[in-house]
Amino acid sequence: MGDIFLEVVVNFKSMEIVELKKLPARSIERIEDEYGTLLGLVQKNELEQIIAHFEPWQILHMRWNDFAGQEYGSSMIRVVS
């Protein structure tokens, strides 16, 4: 995958960002409407069960090597068979 997902951890008492927590890219899935608008994200475990829901502002999604309209980036590394 050519993606990195960072959870924005906020201290709501001081209204400060206290951490950017890296999440495993393979566990994060974008939820979009039919127009491609991001509605939120979910994190799934290895059994494909949802273990966390995120609002769009809670996750920074950075893509590598993406093309217009793609939800996810592309890895620089390819499997040789």
C-alpha positions, 0 to 999 in steps of 0.5 A, a space after each residue: 500500500 502507498 498509504 499512511 494513516 495518522 490518528 489525531 489525538 486531542 486533549 480536549 481540556 487544553 484543546 491541543 493536539 498531543 499526538 499523531 498516532 500511526 495506525 496500520 494501513 491495512 486495518 483502515 478503510 475509508 467510508 465515502 458516499 456515491 460522490 467520493 465525499 469522505 464520511 469517516 473511517 473505520 479500523 478493522 481487525 484481522 477477522 474484518 470486524 470493525 473495532 473503531 470508528 473515526 470522524 474525517 478530522 480524526 485521521 490524516 490520510 497521506 497517499 503515495 503515488 495516487 491518481 485523481 479519483 483513487 481512494 488509496 495510494 500505490 506502493 513503490 514496491 511490486 511483487 516479482 513472480 
